Amino acid sequence: MAKAKDFLQNLIREKDMLPKPTLDIDMAEFRHMRNLMIKAQDKAAEIKHLQDEVLPKLKSQLAEVKGIFKGKERKSLTEQIEQTEKKISEKLEKLPYVLKKDGYPDVQAFMRIFREMESVVEQYNRDLVEWEYQSRRKSAAANKEQRRPPEKQSVLKHLHEIQYRSETDKSHRKKSFDRDSQ
């Protein structure tokens, strides 16, 4: 009986709950896109590092090298600067191909799609957290109600009920006795 009671209470509780939110996108595809995004960001960080740190450092070293006997050092630094600029341009050219290889026409299209999917996943996560919160709150209220001891009846109320029943029984008996005596 207890199992049946618990089963029925769970059914009632589930009926009163809001439906669990569902995700309308393919999570495997989203994970793949997120990995592509990470690759693209890593490559962009490499380019930024070369542009903002390595290249200015080499140029400042070249500016500091002065004198007649420093020709070889200047030539070496100039070659390093040219190689760094060549690396930067190669990496900039290869960056869109990371995404084109997976079927995205350009970086802007990929970013637009990725941001849309990301917002859908974030909204789903927020909805799921809200649903879990409400589910826990409702089940906690149901468990609290379930654990509440039965209400104690007032002794006076019980006494009044007994008196009322005895009075109705007496009046019922008198009527039946009166009928029998006639």
Disulfide bonds with the S-S distance in Angstrom:
none
